[in-house]
């Protein structure tokens, strides 16, 4: 897989590994395989409002709000949710090891109501479907229904969450932990693409201003 080196503090010139102060530049290897589309908060709301089935609606709200990977969310059981503490255990079935994922306050009541509505408990999986392709098809379906002119993938929601947190002033290091990334360089790849995306959006509205 192709990688680029992204400098966290200074742009490297002529291959130099040191900045103008003589200090060694900190570098991160950044993967370049992410979907180039993301949703604004307004577009996300339009997408969610287009979903008329409670199970699907909660799935995408959790996918975004908890910054989950589809494979992680499909494995979540009721007993993994600690709603009073606002956390969820994400189990690795191969190693019997789990990571802790935070649940935003605005999601907790939705999850509680859904569990009661579906009569779920204990080892019941939160969602009845367990096929990633099916989730991808749902994302395309509701994107079309919401009339969003974007190439939505299942990863779009996790990436949009990262972007929104950063734009709201959450430090990069904390966003990286929230996403459970092993390397901050992986998180930086979200920003690298987003800068291009934002410039394209700004170019569209520059004619609004006559300074």
C-alpha positions in Angstrom: 0.0 0.0 0.0 1.3 3.4 -0.9 2.4 5.7 1.9 3.6 9.3 2.1 5.6 11.0 4.8 3.7 13.9 6.4 5.7 16.2 8.6 3.9 17.2 11.8 5.6 20.5 12.3 7.6 21.6 9.2 7.4 20.9 5.5 10.6 19.2 4.5 12.7 20.7 1.8 15.3 18.8 -0.2 14.8 15.8 1.9 16.0 17.4 5.1 15.1 15.6 8.3 15.7 18.8 10.4 13.8 22.0 10.8 15.2 25.6 10.8 16.1 25.3 14.5 18.3 22.3 13.9 15.8 20.0 15.6 14.9 16.7 14.0 11.5 16.8 12.4 8.8 14.4 13.7 7.4 12.3 10.9 4.4 10.0 10.4 3.8 7.4 7.8 0.3 8.1 6.4 -1.8 5.6 4.6 -3.6 6.9 1.4 -6.6 4.7 1.0 -9.4 6.7 2.6 -12.7 7.7 0.9 -12.4 11.3 -0.2 -15.9 12.2 0.8 -17.2 13.4 4.1 -20.4 14.8 5.4 -21.0 18.2 7.0 -23.1 18.2 10.2 -26.0 19.5 8.1 -25.6 16.7 5.5 -25.4 14.1 8.2 -28.7 15.3 9.7 -30.3 15.1 6.2 -29.0 11.6 5.8 -30.3 10.4 9.3 -33.7 12.1 8.7 -34.0 10.1 5.4 -33.9 6.8 7.4 -37.3 5.6 8.3 -36.3 2.3 10.0 -35.3 2.5 13.6 -32.6 -0.2 13.5 -30.9 1.4 10.5 -31.2 4.9 12.0 -29.5 3.9 15.3 -26.8 1.9 13.4 -25.7 5.0 11.5 -26.0 7.3 14.5 -23.7 5.0 16.5 -21.4 4.5 13.5 -20.9 8.3 13.5 -21.3 9.2 17.1 -18.9 6.5 18.5 -16.6 6.7 15.4 -16.9 3.0 14.9 -15.8 0.7 12.2 -18.6 -1.3 10.7 -17.0 -4.6 11.7 -16.8 -3.3 15.3 -20.4 -2.2 15.5 -21.8 -5.5 14.0 -20.2 -7.4 16.9 -21.6 -5.3 19.7 -23.9 -7.1 22.1 -26.2 -5.6 24.7 -23.9 -6.8 27.5 -21.0 -4.8 26.0 -22.8 -1.5 26.6 -22.3 0.2 29.9 -24.8 3.0 29.4 -24.5 4.5 32.9 -20.8 4.9 32.4 -21.2 5.9 28.8 -18.8 3.3 27.4 -18.9 0.3 25.2 -16.5 -2.7 25.1 -15.2 -3.7 21.6 -14.1 -7.3 21.7 -11.4 -8.9 19.6 -12.7 -12.5 19.4 -9.3 -13.8 18.4 -7.4 -12.5 21.4 -10.2 -12.1 24.0 -9.0 -8.5 24.4 -11.3 -5.5 24.3 -11.0 -1.8 23.7 -13.2 0.8 25.4 -15.2 3.1 23.2 -17.0 6.2 24.5 -20.7 6.7 23.9 -21.8 10.4 23.5 -24.5 11.5 25.9 -26.9 12.3 23.1 -26.9 8.6 22.0 -27.6 6.9 25.3 -31.4 7.4 25.4 -31.7 6.3 21.8 -29.8 3.1 22.6 -31.9 2.5 25.7 -35.2 3.0 23.8 -34.1 0.7 21.0 -33.1 -2.1 23.4 -36.5 -1.9 25.0 -38.3 -1.7 21.7 -36.6 -4.8 20.4 -36.7 -6.7 23.7 -33.0 -7.3 23.7 -30.8 -8.3 26.6 -27.5 -10.0 27.7 -25.7 -11.7 24.9 -28.2 -10.5 22.2 -26.4 -8.8 19.4 -27.6 -5.2 19.1 -28.3 -5.5 15.4 -29.8 -8.4 13.5 -27.7 -8.0 10.3 -24.0 -8.9 10.3 -23.0 -8.3 6.7 -20.8 -5.4 5.8 -21.9 -5.3 2.2 -25.5 -4.9 3.4 -24.4 -1.9 5.4 -22.6 -0.4 2.4 -25.8 -0.9 0.4 -27.8 0.9 3.1 -25.4 3.8 3.1 -25.8 4.1 -0.7 -29.6 3.8 -0.5 -30.2 6.4 2.2 -27.6 8.7 0.6 -29.6 8.6 -2.6 -32.9 9.1 -0.7 -31.4 12.1 1.0 -30.3 13.5 -2.4 -26.7 13.9 -1.3 -24.4 14.4 -4.2 -21.5 12.6 -2.5 -19.8 9.2 -2.8 -20.8 7.8 0.6 -19.1 4.7 2.0 -19.4 3.1 5.4 -16.1 4.7 6.4 -17.5 8.2 5.7 -19.3 8.4 9.0 -16.2 7.6 11.1 -14.1 10.0 9.1 -16.8 12.8 9.3 -16.8 12.4 13.1 -13.0 12.9 13.2 -13.3 16.0 11.0 -16.1 17.5 13.1 -14.2 16.9 16.4 -11.1 18.6 14.9 -13.1 21.5 13.6 -14.8 21.9 17.0 -11.3 22.4 18.5 -10.6 19.0 20.0 -6.8 18.4 20.0 -5.5 16.0 17.4 -4.0 13.7 20.0 -7.4 13.3 21.7 -9.2 12.7 18.4 -6.6 10.0 17.7 -7.4 8.3 21.0 -11.1 8.7 20.4 -10.7 6.9 17.1 -8.5 4.2 18.8 -5.8 4.7 16.3 -2.4 3.1 17.0 -0.6 5.9 15.3 -1.3 9.6 15.2 -0.2 9.5 11.6 -3.3 7.5 10.7 -5.4 10.3 12.1 -3.4 12.9 10.3 -4.3 11.3 7.0 -7.9 12.3 7.7 -6.8 16.0 7.9 -4.5 15.8 4.8 -7.4 14.8 2.6 -9.8 17.1 4.3 -7.7 20.2 3.6 -8.2 19.5 -0.1 -11.9 18.9 0.4 -12.3 22.1 2.3 -10.5 24.2 -0.3 -12.8 22.8 -3.0 -15.8 23.8 -0.9 -14.4 27.3 -0.3 -13.7 27.7 -4.0 -17.4 27.2 -4.6 -18.4 30.1 -2.4 -15.6 32.6 -2.9 -17.9 34.5 -5.3 -20.1 35.3 -2.3 -17.6 37.8 -1.1 -16.7 41.1 -2.6 -13.9 42.5 -0.4 
